[in-house]
Amino acid sequence: MEIKGFGVEEWLNENEKTARLDISQSTIKSLTLGELLKFDSQDPTEQITKYLDTKLNYGWIEGSPEFKRLVAELYANVDSQNILQTNGATGGNFLVLFSLLNPGDQIISLYPSYQQLYDIPKSLGVKVDNWDIQEDLDWQPDIEQLKQLISPKTKMICLNNAQNPTGSLLKESLLKQVVTLAREVGAYILADEVYQPVDKVDQFMSVADLYERGISVNSLSKTYSVPGLRIGWVATQSSKLADIFRKYRDYTMISGGVVNDTLACVALRNRREILLRNEKIVKRNHEILRKWVDSQEKVDIIMPEQVSTACIKLNIEMDDETFCRNLLDETGVLLVPGNRFDMPGHARVGYCTDTDTLKKGLEELAGFLKACQ
């Protein structure tokens, strides 16, 4: 099995701990443990004391009944028995791809997007056709291209909705057309939905609700601001699919851990309060980023939805990797170069960090850009 290096993860693993101003990340400003527990109680110490008697065994293998019930509440057509806890969304994506794909299969993947969705299948001997997002369509793909690519041999369509790094949300009308095409050939649809817009969570069109062979992957890492818990899930209408995932899950993950499951339930019980907190951060920082780009001659952007990641276009002669490396070395500001997403000439901005860090980072970035050709 051969697989390419994971571009964005390799870059962040190398650089994120040394950055002075990290505006590269894709999480809405992470909650502290104390902040999370305050949503359940005014005194976090009481909560922690209660957990001291928690036995550190494996806990519930698929996720606790409360966890599964709370996650199922996020969907209209998914039973709690068809929710399987995973190690973040990356674990969920891997589980689905590993469970359903075989050498010689053919799939279609939105491209570029999250690298897992096309390079894991390639490593498994799967033929992958790219369904391209297009800058001149505001980072939307063209449905006519999908119509040309899809065939009775297509086993799966892989989507990233909203998209990383552009922050673009697939339009509801387009998503329904994708479902229609998939249904005609019996293809699965896997959708990594970890970047749900904070202002539209209740209206978000999940593929697991839209399609009987739809598989939604999500986690608490981005929209819910607790990536350190490493808790995600796979959701589907189909009990048959859920049973397939159960079998393969036994080979890849035992449980998410009893403490992490408990804290995940705290986040899910208080999701509306967390979303209100995060909506304020996203809207405030979204406007700061928009005004900053408007003031820059060497930067363009298609503004993202109310999600935690954005992609700027660098109108400079220097290649994006060299630019980001020099920017970090000279200013301490961290971005992710676009070529780590197969998007040369661009860079990912994690604009939903704390507002002071964003302002300072953009100020340093503006000064550095002035010196670039």
C-alpha positions as CSV (number, residue, x, y, z in Angstrom):
1,M,0.0,0.0,0.0
2,E,1.5,3.3,-1.1
3,I,0.1,6.7,-0.1
4,K,1.1,10.3,-0.6
5,G,2.1,12.4,2.4
6,F,-0.8,14.2,4.0
7,G,0.1,17.7,2.8
8,V,-1.7,20.0,5.3
9,E,-1.0,17.7,8.3
10,E,2.7,17.5,7.5
11,W,2.9,21.3,7.2
12,L,1.1,21.9,10.5
13,N,2.9,19.2,12.4
14,E,6.2,20.8,11.4
15,N,5.2,24.4,12.1
16,E,2.2,25.0,14.3
17,K,4.0,24.8,17.7
18,T,6.6,27.4,16.7
19,A,4.3,30.0,15.2
20,R,3.9,33.3,17.1
21,L,0.6,34.2,15.4
22,D,-1.2,31.0,14.1
23,I,-3.9,32.0,11.7
24,S,-3.8,28.7,9.8
25,Q,-6.1,26.4,11.8
26,S,-9.6,25.3,10.9
27,T,-11.3,25.2,14.3
28,I,-13.4,28.0,15.7
29,K,-11.5,29.2,18.7
30,S,-11.1,26.1,20.9
31,L,-12.9,25.9,24.2
32,T,-10.9,25.2,27.4
33,L,-12.0,22.3,29.6
34,G,-13.2,24.8,32.1
35,E,-15.3,26.7,29.6
36,L,-16.8,23.5,28.3
37,L,-17.8,22.4,31.8
38,K,-19.4,25.8,32.6
39,F,-22.0,25.1,30.0
40,D,-23.2,22.3,32.2
41,S,-22.5,23.8,35.6
42,Q,-21.4,27.2,37.0
43,D,-18.7,25.4,39.0
44,P,-16.4,23.2,36.8
45,T,-14.8,21.9,40.0
46,E,-18.0,20.2,40.9
47,Q,-18.1,18.5,37.5
48,I,-14.5,17.3,37.7
49,T,-15.0,16.0,41.3
50,K,-18.0,14.0,39.9
51,Y,-15.8,12.5,37.3
52,L,-13.2,11.3,39.8
53,D,-15.2,8.2,40.4
54,T,-15.4,7.4,36.7
55,K,-13.8,4.0,36.0
56,L,-11.3,4.4,33.2
57,N,-12.3,1.3,31.3
58,Y,-13.2,1.2,27.5
59,G,-16.7,2.6,28.2
60,W,-19.3,2.2,25.4
61,I,-17.7,0.7,22.4
62,E,-19.8,2.5,19.7
63,G,-20.4,5.6,21.9
64,S,-22.7,5.8,24.9
65,P,-26.4,5.7,24.4
66,E,-26.6,9.4,25.4
67,F,-24.0,10.3,22.8
68,K,-25.8,8.3,20.0
69,R,-29.1,9.9,21.0
70,L,-27.7,13.4,21.0
71,V,-26.0,13.0,17.6
72,A,-29.2,11.5,16.1
73,E,-31.0,14.7,17.1
74,L,-28.8,16.5,14.5
75,Y,-30.5,14.5,11.7
76,A,-34.1,14.1,10.5
77,N,-33.9,10.5,9.2
78,V,-31.1,8.8,11.1
79,D,-31.8,6.4,14.0
80,S,-29.4,6.5,16.9
81,Q,-28.5,2.8,16.3
82,N,-27.0,3.9,13.0
83,I,-24.6,6.3,14.7
84,L,-21.0,5.0,15.3
85,Q,-18.5,7.0,17.3
86,T,-15.1,7.5,15.6
87,N,-11.7,9.1,16.3
88,G,-12.7,12.5,14.8
89,A,-13.9,13.0,11.3
90,T,-10.6,11.6,9.9
91,G,-11.4,8.3,11.6
92,G,-14.9,8.4,10.2
93,N,-13.8,9.0,6.7
94,F,-11.2,6.2,6.9
95,L,-13.7,3.8,8.3
96,V,-16.2,4.4,5.4
97,L,-13.5,4.2,2.7
98,F,-11.8,1.2,4.2
99,S,-15.2,-0.6,4.7
100,L,-16.7,-0.1,1.2
101,L,-13.9,0.2,-1.4
102,N,-11.9,-2.5,-3.0
103,P,-9.1,-2.5,-5.6
104,G,-10.5,-1.9,-9.1
105,D,-13.5,0.1,-7.9
106,Q,-14.2,3.5,-9.4
107,I,-15.2,6.6,-7.5
108,I,-15.7,10.3,-8.0
109,S,-14.3,12.8,-5.5
110,L,-14.7,16.5,-5.2
111,Y,-11.3,18.1,-5.9
112,P,-9.4,19.7,-4.5
113,S,-10.8,19.2,-1.0
114,Y,-9.7,17.2,2.0
115,Q,-6.9,14.9,0.9
116,Q,-8.3,11.8,2.6
117,L,-11.2,11.7,0.2
118,Y,-9.1,10.9,-2.8
119,D,-5.7,9.7,-1.7
120,I,-6.9,7.0,0.6
121,P,-9.0,5.5,-2.2
122,K,-6.0,5.7,-4.5
123,S,-3.9,3.9,-1.9
124,L,-6.5,1.1,-1.9
125,G,-6.2,0.6,-5.7
126,V,-9.3,2.5,-6.5
127,K,-9.7,4.6,-9.7
128,V,-10.5,8.2,-8.7
129,D,-12.0,10.7,-11.1
130,N,-11.9,14.4,-9.9
131,W,-15.0,16.5,-9.9
132,D,-13.4,19.9,-9.9
133,I,-14.4,22.9,-7.8
134,Q,-13.9,26.1,-9.9
135,E,-12.8,29.5,-8.8
136,D,-14.9,31.2,-11.5
137,L,-18.0,29.4,-10.0
138,D,-17.2,30.7,-6.5
139,W,-15.6,27.4,-5.6
140,Q,-18.6,25.4,-6.7
141,P,-18.3,22.3,-9.0
142,D,-20.2,22.1,-12.3
143,I,-23.0,19.5,-12.3
144,E,-22.5,18.9,-16.0
145,Q,-19.0,17.6,-15.3
146,L,-20.4,15.1,-12.8
147,K,-22.9,13.9,-15.4
148,Q,-20.1,13.2,-17.7
149,L,-18.1,11.3,-15.1
150,I,-20.7,9.2,-13.4
151,S,-21.5,5.7,-14.8
152,P,-23.0,2.4,-13.6
153,K,-19.4,1.5,-12.5
154,T,-19.3,4.5,-10.1
155,K,-19.3,3.0,-6.6
156,M,-19.1,6.2,-4.5
157,I,-19.1,10.0,-4.7
158,C,-17.0,11.7,-2.1
159,L,-17.9,15.3,-1.0
160,N,-16.5,17.8,1.4
161,N,-19.4,20.1,2.5
162,A,-18.5,22.8,3.4
163,Q,-15.2,22.6,1.7
164,N,-11.7,22.7,3.2
165,P,-9.9,25.1,2.5
166,T,-12.3,27.3,0.6
167,G,-15.2,27.5,3.1
168,S,-17.6,27.1,0.2
169,L,-20.9,25.3,0.8
170,L,-22.5,23.1,-1.8
171,K,-25.8,24.6,-2.8
172,E,-28.9,22.7,-1.8
173,S,-30.1,22.4,-5.4
174,L,-26.8,21.0,-6.5
175,L,-26.7,18.5,-3.7
176,K,-30.1,17.2,-4.6
177,Q,-28.9,16.8,-8.2
178,V,-25.9,14.8,-6.9
179,V,-28.3,12.5,-5.0
180,T,-30.5,12.0,-8.1
181,L,-27.4,11.0,-10.2
182,A,-26.1,8.7,-7.5
183,R,-29.5,7.0,-7.0
184,E,-29.7,6.3,-10.7
185,V,-26.5,4.2,-10.6
186,G,-26.7,2.9,-7.0
187,A,-23.6,4.8,-5.9
188,Y,-22.9,5.7,-2.2
189,I,-22.3,9.3,-1.3
190,L,-19.8,10.0,1.5
191,A,-20.0,13.5,2.7
192,D,-17.4,15.0,5.2
193,E,-19.7,17.6,6.8
194,V,-17.4,18.7,9.6
195,Y,-17.5,22.3,8.5
196,Q,-21.2,23.0,9.0
197,P,-21.9,26.7,9.0
198,V,-22.6,27.9,12.5
199,D,-25.5,30.1,11.4
200,K,-27.2,27.3,9.4
201,V,-26.8,24.1,11.5
202,D,-30.5,23.6,11.8
203,Q,-31.1,24.1,8.0
204,F,-28.0,22.2,6.9
205,M,-28.8,19.6,4.3
206,S,-27.0,16.4,5.4
207,V,-26.5,13.7,2.8
208,A,-27.5,11.1,5.4
209,D,-31.0,12.7,5.5
210,L,-31.3,13.2,1.8
211,Y,-30.3,9.7,0.5
212,E,-30.7,6.1,1.6
213,R,-27.1,5.4,0.6
214,G,-25.8,8.6,1.9
215,I,-23.1,8.5,4.7
216,S,-22.4,11.6,6.8
217,V,-19.2,12.1,8.7
218,N,-18.9,14.8,11.3
219,S,-17.2,15.6,14.5
220,L,-17.0,18.1,17.4
221,S,-13.7,19.5,16.2
222,K,-14.6,22.5,14.0
223,T,-18.1,23.9,14.5
224,Y,-18.2,22.8,18.1
225,S,-14.7,23.9,19.1
226,V,-13.4,20.9,21.0
227,P,-10.9,19.2,18.6
228,G,-8.9,17.9,21.5
229,L,-11.6,15.4,22.4
230,R,-11.0,13.6,19.1
231,I,-14.7,12.5,18.9
232,G,-16.5,12.2,15.6
233,W,-19.1,9.9,14.1
234,V,-20.5,8.2,11.0
235,A,-24.3,8.5,10.4
236,T,-26.5,6.7,7.9
237,Q,-30.1,5.8,7.3
238,S,-29.1,2.3,6.5
239,S,-28.9,-0.4,9.2
240,K,-27.1,-2.6,6.7
241,L,-24.4,0.0,6.1
242,A,-24.1,0.6,9.8
243,D,-23.5,-3.1,10.4
244,I,-20.8,-3.1,7.7
245,F,-19.1,-0.2,9.5
246,R,-19.3,-2.0,12.8
247,K,-17.4,-5.0,11.4
248,Y,-14.6,-2.9,10.1
249,R,-14.6,-0.6,13.0
250,D,-13.5,-3.4,15.3
251,Y,-10.2,-3.5,13.3
252,T,-9.6,0.2,13.5
253,M,-10.9,1.5,16.8
254,I,-12.2,0.0,20.1
255,S,-13.7,3.1,21.7
256,G,-13.4,6.8,21.9
257,G,-12.6,6.6,25.6
258,V,-15.0,7.0,28.5
259,V,-13.8,10.5,29.5
260,N,-13.9,11.8,26.0
261,D,-17.4,10.4,25.5
262,T,-18.6,12.0,28.7
263,L,-17.2,15.4,27.6
264,A,-18.6,15.0,24.1
265,C,-22.0,14.6,25.6
266,V,-21.5,17.9,27.6
267,A,-20.7,19.6,24.3
268,L,-23.7,18.1,22.5
269,R,-26.2,18.8,25.3
270,N,-25.1,22.4,25.2
271,R,-24.7,22.7,21.5
272,R,-27.0,25.6,21.0
273,E,-25.1,27.7,23.6
274,I,-21.8,26.7,22.0
275,L,-23.1,27.6,18.5
276,L,-24.3,31.0,19.8
277,R,-20.8,31.7,21.2
278,N,-19.2,30.6,17.9
279,E,-21.6,32.5,15.7
280,K,-20.4,35.7,17.3
281,I,-16.8,34.8,16.8
282,V,-17.3,33.8,13.2
283,K,-19.4,36.8,12.2
284,R,-17.0,39.2,13.8
285,N,-13.9,37.7,12.3
286,H,-15.5,37.1,8.9
287,E,-16.1,40.9,8.7
288,I,-12.5,41.6,9.8
289,L,-11.1,39.3,7.1
290,R,-13.4,40.8,4.4
291,K,-12.3,44.4,5.2
292,W,-8.7,43.3,5.3
293,V,-8.8,41.7,1.9
294,D,-10.6,44.8,0.5
295,S,-7.6,46.8,1.6
296,Q,-5.0,44.6,0.0
297,E,-3.8,44.9,-3.7
298,K,-2.1,41.5,-3.7
299,V,-4.9,39.4,-2.2
300,D,-8.2,38.2,-3.6
301,I,-10.9,36.1,-1.9
302,I,-14.2,34.4,-2.5
303,M,-15.6,34.8,1.0
304,P,-16.4,31.6,2.8
305,E,-19.7,30.8,4.4
306,Q,-20.0,31.1,8.1
307,V,-17.4,28.3,8.6
308,S,-14.0,28.3,10.1
309,T,-11.7,28.2,7.1
310,A,-11.0,30.6,4.2
311,C,-8.8,30.6,1.1
312,I,-7.0,33.7,-0.2
313,K,-5.5,34.1,-3.6
314,L,-1.9,35.5,-3.6
315,N,-1.3,37.8,-6.5
316,I,2.5,37.6,-6.3
317,E,5.4,36.1,-8.3
318,M,6.7,34.0,-5.3
319,D,5.3,30.5,-5.1
320,D,2.9,30.0,-2.2
321,E,5.0,27.5,-0.2
322,T,8.1,29.8,-0.3
323,F,5.9,32.7,0.6
324,C,4.4,30.9,3.6
325,R,7.8,29.6,4.8
326,N,9.4,33.1,4.6
327,L,6.3,34.7,6.2
328,L,6.7,32.3,9.2
329,D,10.4,32.7,9.5
330,E,10.3,36.5,9.3
331,T,7.1,37.4,11.2
332,G,6.0,34.3,13.1
333,V,2.7,34.3,11.2
334,L,1.5,30.8,10.1
335,L,-0.7,30.1,7.1
336,V,-1.1,26.9,5.1
337,P,0.3,27.1,1.6
338,G,-2.3,26.3,-1.1
339,N,-0.1,23.7,-2.7
340,R,-0.7,21.5,0.4
341,F,-4.3,21.3,-0.9
342,D,-3.3,21.1,-4.6
343,M,-4.2,24.8,-4.9
344,P,-1.0,26.6,-5.9
345,G,-1.1,30.4,-5.6
346,H,-3.4,30.3,-2.6
347,A,-3.2,30.0,1.1
348,R,-5.6,28.8,3.9
349,V,-6.4,31.4,6.6
350,G,-7.9,30.1,9.8
351,Y,-9.7,33.3,10.5
352,C,-11.8,31.9,13.4
353,T,-9.0,32.0,15.9
354,D,-9.3,34.5,18.7
355,T,-9.9,38.0,17.3
356,D,-6.7,39.6,18.7
357,T,-4.5,36.9,17.1
358,L,-6.4,37.4,13.8
359,K,-5.9,41.2,13.8
360,K,-2.3,41.0,14.6
361,G,-1.6,38.2,12.2
362,L,-3.3,40.0,9.3
363,E,-1.4,43.2,10.2
364,E,1.9,41.3,10.0
365,L,0.8,39.6,6.8
366,A,-0.1,43.0,5.2
367,G,3.3,44.3,6.0
368,F,5.0,41.3,4.6
369,L,3.0,41.4,1.4
370,K,4.1,45.0,0.7
371,A,7.6,43.8,0.2
372,C,6.6,41.0,-2.2
373,Q,6.8,41.2,-6.0
